[in-house]
Amino acid sequence: MIEVSSPSSSPSKISLQKEAHPESFLTLSKNEIVEGMVLKSFSLSKALLFIKGRRVMARTAVPLTEGRVLSLKVQETLPVLTFKLLGTKPADLDIVSIALILSAVKENLWKSTSENIAHYGLSREALSRFKELMDDLSRGLFSKSGPDLLRLLIDKSGMSWEAKLREALHNKTIGRDNLARLIDGDLKGLASKFLGLKGESAALLKRLVSTLTHIQTLNHLGLEQEGKIFLPVPIQLPDGLFTVGQLLIQLPQKEWGEHRKKKARKDFSRITFLLDLSVLGPLRADLAIHGQAIEGRFLLTKKETKERIEKSVPLLVSRLEERGFSVLSMECHLKDPVIVNESLIQEIIPDEGYTLNLIA
């Protein structure tokens, strides 16, 4: 038996099971980087791994999902064989490019694509469809309201494009007319169609499709590890400013307790929104939601912006209470711009990674 533990757990040495075969032992050197495959996950604390040609049973405090390829660095060999998890990816996908996503958000790839789409020689009808879709995405915060707003944003953003196709195939509704409607209402679907027509010459479209794919991969990892979803939110303000916000959603987590009964580990949801505006400066809003109870805080970098937000807090609280929520607290704090502006992507895949202890 091999044990895998997280940084927060205290590793306790255990011995290899008596019935285990000599082939189960691993011979590794300090600082060696290896790949491992998760062959089978029996529970949140037990998995079968395949490392350097060896099948090893692992007891783990880090969630390991079947089919994942783990990139591991040997930190210590004695007295405990210790790995650091450098990255994880599906067996058939490249690991997510954080740099690609960060640059797309920073440079506002959605705005650049909108401004340059007319240069690709597309038909007037195609350009009209793209503009309409981008307007639906970026102006929705000001033209729509209610609980369906987030669902509509995700539906049009490209984040669920492949899921739409799978559902259409499953329901046998993949006919030409229905496929056209799916494409016209999805940013990744429409951008992929135009890219297919224009090929490598449509550099921005290619970059947009690639960025959306990497965000989908990031969310796949985030959901499996901590129930986190990252969404870039293109926003066109009424005054014409076109910017992009960052939305991070953390769903309630579950874990297995004794006798395999589910118990709550984090029975609350978190919503974080980050937006940098030219006049107000960067603004980060954090909400923690437990049932109908809400706690919130705003992080800001300018005193005048803090005062402006504080004046609007009573109206926000009133509107939340009208929708049945109980607001326990709503605070505003001044913070250093470096802290406020840190990308929410880092909260899905921390730079430090996880630590895995493999104990023979």
N, C-alpha and C positions, 0 to 999 in steps of 0.2 A: 504493500500500500504506500502510495506517495501522498503527502499532504501539500495542498496549495493554500496559502493564507494571505490575507490582505494586510496592508501596513498597520491597520488598527487592531488586528488580532495578535494574540501572543502565541507564537508557534510552540508546540510541545512535541518533543521528539518521539517518534513512534518507529517500530521496527518493521521490516518487510515481513509480510505474512509467511508463515512456515511453509505453506503449500505453494508459494510463488516459485517460479523457475529462475535459474541463474540468468537467463536471457533478459529478465526484467530489469537488471541493473543497468544504470547509465554511467558511462565514462565521459566526463565533461571537464573542461578547463575553465579557469576563471577568466571572465570577459569574453568568453566564446558566445557567439550569437547563433542561435538555432531556431528552426521553425518547428512548431508542433501543431498537430491536428486534433481537434476535439471529435473523437469517434462517436462517443455516446455520452449524454448527460442523464444521469439517473435521478438527480434531484439538484437543489441549489447547492448542495454540499458534497456531491460525489459525481465524478466524471471519469471516463476512460479516454486517455490521451495517447497519441502516437508521436513519439519523439525519437529521432535518429534510429528509426527502424525497430523501436521497442514499443510494445503496448504496455502502458502503465496505468494502474488505477489511482486516481487522485481524490483526496478528500480536500475540499476547497471552501474558502470563505469568499471567493471572487466568482460571480456568476459566469459560467462557461457554457456556451451554446453549441449544440451539435453542428458540425460542418465548418466551424470557424478555424481559420489558420492563425496561429499565434506566433508573433515574432518575439523571441525571448533572449535575454542577455544574462549570462551566468554572473552573479555577483559574488557568491561564496560557494565553495565546495565542501568545506569542513567548518564546524561540525555539522552544519545544516546546508544541504544543497539549495541555494537561493537563486531564484530568477527574478529579473525585472521585466515586466510586460512592456515591450516597446510599441506594439501595435497589434491590431486584430483586423481581419478582413474575411469576407465570405471566400470560400475556396475558388469561386469563379469570377471574382471582381478584384480590380486593383484597389489598393487601400486609398481611402479618401484623401484628397488634396486640400488641406486646410488653407494653404497659401492661395490656391485658385479661388476659393470661396471668399476669403478675406479681401482679395484685390477686387473681386466683382462688386462686393458691397461698398468698399471704400471709393471705387471709381464710379459707382452707380451704373453698372452694365445695362440695366433696364432702360435708363434714360438714353444712354449711348445708342442702344439698339433701336429705340423708337425714333431718334433723330436721324439715323442713317439708313433705316429700312428702305426709304424711297430710292436709294442709290443702287439697289440690287436689281432693278429692272423688272420688278413684279407688276402684275396687272393692277389696275385701279381697284378692282374688286378685292384682290388679295390684300392690298394696302389698307383698304377700308376695314376689312375683318381684323387685321392686326391692330389698328388704331382703336377700334371698338373694344377689343379684348383688353388692351393695355389700359384704356380708360376705366373699364370695369374694375380692373385690379387696383389701379393707383388712386382712383377717386371714390372708391367704395366707402371709405371712412367718413366722407362728407355727404354722400348721397343715400346711404343705407344705414340702418340701425337694427338692433334686436339681436337675439341669440343666434340667428343664422348667418351673421356677418362673417364670422371666422370660418364657418364651413364653406361659404361661398368663395372666400379668399383662397382657401386650400384647394378647392375644386378647380379654380381657374389658374392657379399658380404654376401648374406643371408637376406638383409634388405627388399627384396620384394618377399620372397618365397611364402607366402600365397596369395599374389596378383597374382602371376603366376598361382597358382593352380585354383584360382577363374576364371581367364580369360580362362584357358583351359577348365574348366567345362562349362563356359558360351558358349564358341565356340564349345563345344562338341568335343574337340581334346585331351581328357584325356586318349587315348589308351596307351597300354603298351610301345610302342616305343617312343612316344612323352613324356610320363612321365619319362622314363629313361633318355632322353635328358635333361629334366628340372632338374632332380636330379643331373646329372653329372655336370651341369653348375652352380650349386648354393651351396654355402658353407653350409647353414643351411639344405638344402635338403639332401646333401650328408652326412653330419654329423649325421642327424636324422636317415638316413637309416642305417648307421654303428652302431649307438646307439641301434637301434631296433634289430640288429643282435647280439650284444655283451652284451646288458643289462647294469645292474648296475656296472659291472666290468670295463667298459670304462669310468672312472671318468672324464678324461679331455674332452672327447666328450660330456658328459652330461653337464659339466660346460660351454663348448663352446655354445651348443644349448641354454642353459638357459641365458647366457650372451647376445646372439643375440636377444633373445625374449625380454629381458629387454630393450635393446637399441631400439627395435622397439616400445615398449610401451613409452619410453622416447620421441621418435620422434613424436609419436601420440599426446602426450601432448604438445610438443614444437610447432608442426605445428598449433594446435588449438589455442594456447595462443598467440604466437608471430611469427608464420611462420618460426620456427627454426628447423634445421635438424642437428643431430650430427652423424658423421661417424668416426669410428676408421679406420686408413689406414695402414695395414701391409706393410712394406717396406723392401725389400732385396736389399741392395746396391751392386754395382758391386764388391766391395772389400770383400763381404761375410757377412757384418754386417746385422743382421735382427732386425729391430726395428719397432716401431709402432707410427704413427703420429695421430693427432686429427684434424678433419676437421669440422668446424661449418659453416653452410650456413643459412643466414637469408633472406627470400624472401620478396619482397615488400608487404606491408600491405594495406588493404582497410578498410574503415569504412563507415557507412551509414551517409549521411548528411541529410539536410532537404528534405522533400518530397521523402525520401527513394532513393535518387540518390547516387550512389557510388562516393566517392571522395577519393583522395590519402591521406593517413596519412604518410606513409613512402614510397616514390616512388623510393627508391633505394634498391639495394641488398648489402649484406655484406658477405664477405668470410674471414674466419679466419683459419689459419693453424698453428698448434703447433707441433714442433718436437724437441727432445732432442738428440743431437749427442755427442758421447764421447769426440771428439776433439774440435768441435766448441761450445759445450755447448747448452743450450736451445735457440730456435729461434721461435719467433712468428711473423707471417705475417698477417697484417690486410688490406683488400681491401674493399673500398666502390665504388660501380658501379652504375652510373646513366646514362642509355642509353649506349652511347659509351664512356662516360667520366669515368676515374678511378682516385681515390686518394688512395695512399698506404703508409704504414709505416711498418718497421721492428723493433721489440723489441729484443734486444740482451743483454747478460750479460758480454761478454768479449770484451775488446777494439780491440784486433787483429781480432776477428770475425766481429766486426762492420766495420773495415777498409776493410776486405775482401769482405763483402757484398756490401759496397759502391762502390767498384771497378767494381762490376758486375751489378750495377743498370742501367748504360747506355745501356748495352746489353739487359736487361729485357725490358726497355722502348722502345728500337728499335723494339723488337719482338712484343710487344703489338701494337705499331703503325702500323706495317706491317699487323696486323689483323684488322685494322680499328679503333682502340681505340685511344682516346686522353688522355694522361696521364697528369693530372693537377698537381700532386705532388707525390714524392716517397722519403720518408725520412727514416733515420736509427737513433735509439735512444738506449742508454745504460740504462738498468733498473735493479733493484734488482731481483735476481733469483726467489724470492718468487712470485713476480708479473708476471714475464714472464712465469713461470712454472705452474701457476694456471690452473687447468683443465678446458677445454671449456664446460664441462658438467654443471659447476656451472652457466653458462650464460643462460642455459635453465630453470633450477629450482633453483633460488637463495635461499641461506640458510635462508634469512629473510622472505621469502614468501610474500604473499600479505596481505593487511588489508582490511577487509570488514566491512562496517558500515551498520547495519540494524536499520533503524529509524522508530519507530512506530508513 
